[in-house]
């Protein structure tokens, strides 16, 4: 398996990641562009998916989102979903300059938050010829409605307003934990499985991962609506991989959005929860994604 470190410019911000060469590929080959979800970095199992794709003869470009991991960007630990969508497009442009890449055969893969991003990119960027959205966030407002108790929401709005005023005055951004052991404590992802996966995976694979994001990150999450784009992905082929027991990006929201997508499309249901797609259900998540890309790009 051949992998090299890469970096590329995204309108003044340097993004860094890995490029995997497709095994057995001769000449220019199809390429999958990949980034991780909410606050996660590439070491948190994206290598497994990239290796799977590369073994099938597909190149894979994996990069850390701006403000996270090895990539540059300020403020650190802030997730702007619109900027991340643009960075997928910058990554496609960069990949298209590489000698190993057939720019007419680009696929995109995303998971969780970036699973929402690829729905948007697939709809607006016709350089993309195949899309895989794994356990995707399809609606920020609906997701917050599922995860945050109604009586907590007014307090969050007050915090958002205070943070805006403080940042305007020149203060640093307020921060909030990504996950907390107590699901009722303030955090961006308030589910027990989020706490377990992020803390355990951070220790095992990504010790540089930080358990914090800016408070504005949570505000922007609530404003983000990838499902508004889903009917526009067609005629680009879309595979959506959904976990039946997903409580973080709830399965019923993803399936509702899938029903609004147009052909060609396919739905793969996993038996477990949101984070099982990376570990326990990896084979059941990765193989259909690989086969979708092979079918539509090779």
N, C-alpha and C positions, 0 to 999 in steps of 0.2 A: 504494500500500500504506500503510494507516494504522496506525501503531504509537505507543503512548504508554507512558511509564513508570508503573508502579503499585507499590503496597506494601500489605500487609495484615497483620493480627495473627494469629499462631499461638500462642495461649495465652501471651501475654507476649513473644514473640519476633517482631520485624518481619521479614517476608520481602519481598523486592523482585524485580521482574521487568518483563516487557513484556506488554501486551495488544494483540493484532492484531485488528482488526475484519474480519469476513468481507466480501469484495468482493461488491457487489450485494445484500447482505442487506437485507431490509426488515423492520422490527420485530425481535423477539427471535430470535436465531439459535442453532444448535447451537454448542457450544464444546468445544475440546480443551484439557485441562489437561496440562502438560508440564514435566518437570524432567530434569536430566542425570544421568549415571552417576557412577561412583566418582571423586570429587574434582574432576570437571570443572565448568566454569561455563558459563552460557548462551551466551556468545559463541563457544563452541567448536562451531559449526555448528547449534545449535538454531534460529537465525534462519532457516536454509534450509528446515527442515521446517515451521516456523510460517508462513512465506511461502507455501509450497506449499498448506498447508491453507486459509489465508486466501483465496488465489486461487480456491478451490473454493467459497467462500461460508461457510466455517467460521471462527468466531472461534477465537483461540488465546491461552491464558494460559500464558506461559513464566515460570518463577521459578527463582532460585538456591536451592539447598538451604541450610538453616540451617548456620551456621558457615563458609559459603563465599561467595565472590564478593561481590555487593552486599548480601546478606542479613546480618542480625545473628545473634547466637548465640555462645555460649561452651561449651566451649573451641574456639577457632578450629582449623580443619582436622581436626575430629573427625567421623567418620561413624557415626551411630547409625541403623541401618536401620529400627528400629521408629519412631524419631522422624521419619524421612523419610517413612515410610508415613503417619503421622498428618498430616504437613504436606501431603501430597497431598489429604487429606480437608479440611484447613483451606482449601486453595486452591479446592476444589470449592465449599465454603461461600461463600467470598469471591466467586467467579465468579457464583454464583447471585444475589448482591445487585445485580449490574450491569444497567443498563437494556438493554444489547445482548444479554443472555444468556437463552436459554430453559433454565430450570433442569431441565426434563424431558428435555433432550437433551444430556447431558454425556458426552463421551468422554475417555479417558485414554491417553496415549502415554508410554512410557518406553524407555530404551535402556541396555543393559549392566546396571549395578547397579539403576538405576531401572526397567529392563525386568522385574526381579524384583519391584520394588515394585508395579507396576501389576497383576501377577498377584495379589498379596495384596489390594490395594485393590478390584480387580474382584470378588474373592470375598466381601468383607465389607461393601462399600458399595453398596447397590442403587440409589443415585442414578446410578451409572455405567451407561450404556446401550451402550457399546462399548469394547473394550480392544485396544490394539496393543502388543505386547511385542517390541522389536527387540533382536536378539543378547543375550537376557536371561541373567543369572545366575539359575539355578534352584536351586542348592544350594551354600551356602558351604562345607560340609564336603567335599563331593565335588570342588568346584573347587580347594580347597587341596590335596586329595589328588592332583589332576592336576598342579598347578603347583609344589609344594614337595616336594623330595626327602625321603624318609622319615627319613634321618639328620640332616636339619636341623630336624625338627619339635620334638624335645626341647629344643633350644636356644631356639626360639621360646616354648615353654611356660615356660621359666625366665625369659625376658625379660618375659613377661606377668605372672608372679607378682611379679617384682621391681618392675615398674611399679605394680602395685596397692599394694604396700607403700609405695612412695615417694609415691604420690598420697595415700594415707591419712595420711602424715606431713606433708602440706602442700606437697610438691614439685610443680613443674609437670609435666605429662604428658610422657613420653618420646615422641620423634618418630622416624619412619622415612620414607625417601624413597618417593614413589609409584612412581617408576620409576628404574632405574639402567642405565647403558650396559652394564655387565657383568651378564648375567642370573643369575650366581651370587652377586652381591653382595646384601646385604639390601635388599629393597624390597617394597612391597605387591603390585605387578603385575610379576612377573619374566619378562617376555617381550620379545624384541627389538622387535616391532612396537609394544608399549606405549611403550617408550622413544622410538621414532621419532615416533609420532603425538603424544604429549603434548608433547615438547620442540618439535617443529616447529609444531604448532598453537598452543602457547603463545606462541611468538615471532610468529607470523603474525596471530593473532586475539585472543589473551587474555594480554597481557603481565603482568596481575595474577595469573594462575594461579600457585600455589605448589607446588613439587615436594616436598610433605611432608604426612603425615597423622600423627595420634597413633598410637602403638603399639596402644592399646586398639581403634582402628578395625579393625586386622587381627584381633584377638581376636573382635570382634563379627561380622566377616565370616564367620568359621568357625562361628558359632552360628546363622547366618541360613539358613532353609530355605523359600524361596517355593514350591517344588514341593509342599509339604504342603497348599497351598491350591488347587491348580490344578483339581481336580475340582469345586470349589465355585463356580467362576466361572459355569458354566452356570446359567440360560439366557442370561446376557449373552454376546453374540458376542465371540469371541476370535480375533485374528489374531496368529500368531507369525512373526516374520521372523528366519530363522536363516542364518548364513553357513557354507557348507560347510567352509571352511578356517579356521574360528575355533578358535584354540588358547588364547585367554584365557578365554572362557566356552565351553567345548568344545561343538561342534555336537551330538555324540552325547548329551550330557547334556540339552540343550534338546529334542532330538527325543524322547528317552525320556519327558521330562516332558509333552511335547505329546500323546503317545499316551495319557496318563492324563487329559487334559482331555476334557470331554464336549461334545457338539454344543450350539450351532452353533460351529464352529471352522474355521480354515483355516491352512495352512502355506505360507509363501513362502520358497524357498531362494535365497540369493544365491551367486554363484560364488566370491567372494573371502573375505578374512579379516575379523576382527572390526571393524577400523577402516575398512575399505572401505565400510561402510554409510554413513559420513558424507561420503565424497568420491567415490572411483571408482565405487562402486555406488549412489550416492545416488538416481539415478532409479529403479533397480530396488528400492530399499528404500522410497523416499518415495511413489511412485505407488500401490503396493498399499495402503499405510497410508491415503493420502488416499481411495482408492476404497472401502475398508472403512468409513471414517467416513461418507462420503457415502451409501453403501448403507444404513447402519443408523441414521443420524441425520437425514438430510434427507428 
